[in-house]
Amino acid sequence: MTDMDRVDDVSGVGGAVQSVDRAIQILEMLSDASTLGVSEISRRLGVHRSTAFRLLATLEARNLVEQEERRGEYQLGFGVLRLAGRITARMDIVKDAQQVCDELTAELNETSNVAIFDAGAAVNVTQATGTRLVSVTRQYVGQRTPLHATSTGKVLLAYAPAATLRQALSQPLEKCTENTLTAPAALEDHLTLVRDRGWAAAMEEWEYDTNALAVPVFGQDGGVVAALSITAPSFRMPESVFPDLVRVLLRHSRQLGARLGAVA
């Protein structure tokens, strides 16, 4: 290993892990140049040839790169296509979810959202906003919201794998309002109720003066891939109207599930 390769591999620019950063650079190089040899990759990275070879061997083991048979050069592998397919699936959800949110909001004239589970939070991917004089107009798209304090988060957590649920319950639960469930045992019992009745409510648990309802969206494999919700001022969406609104939500969630390939 050369002096250049002895630069601390733990942290690179901005605290990045250097070996990971170099591996990503290789993928980016191959996306631009189609094929490259080890010598050219090592030159571009500014590392010894043996270092470049080790990085390529690791990527090849994960099917992210492969050797071009005739010249021994490297090209992107089919593992990249598999990863890209996950992103494409999410893009499909966003496209179809936006149409369903638009239809749901047109029917109820309340703000609707679709959220997906991502690294310990509910992430809103689409939104349609109601036009009433007093409405929830806050922009939620792209926002990470707490699983334990939102209706979408509760749905996603209630239907999550057991390991995910255990992880969530082992973390401190932030008190967002006086109504937030912060005791793990109480939250676990509440999530059992969510699964039993098939919907979740958040009554001023994340934000004061705001209530929300959410239902699961089932995908092609029968698992929950998202949560569909409506949010409204608490005075206009009291608990007494929840059953009627849940029926509307379920109808639209089935439509979204059908768009995503779910079998009725």
Secondary structure, 3 states (H helix, E strand, C coil): CCCHHHCCCCCCHHHCCHHHHHHHHHHHHHHHHCCECHHHHHHHHCCCHHHHHHHHHHHHHCCCEEECCCCCCEEECHHHHHHHHHHHHHHHHHHHHHHHHHHHHHHHCCEEEEEEEECCEEEEEEEECCCCCCCCCCCCCCCEECCCCCHHHHHHHHCCCHHHHHHHHHCCCCCCCCCCCCCHHHHHHHHHHHHHHCCEEEECCCCCCEEEEEEEEECCCCCEEEEEEEEEECCCCCHHHHHHHHHHHHHHHHHHHHHCCCCC
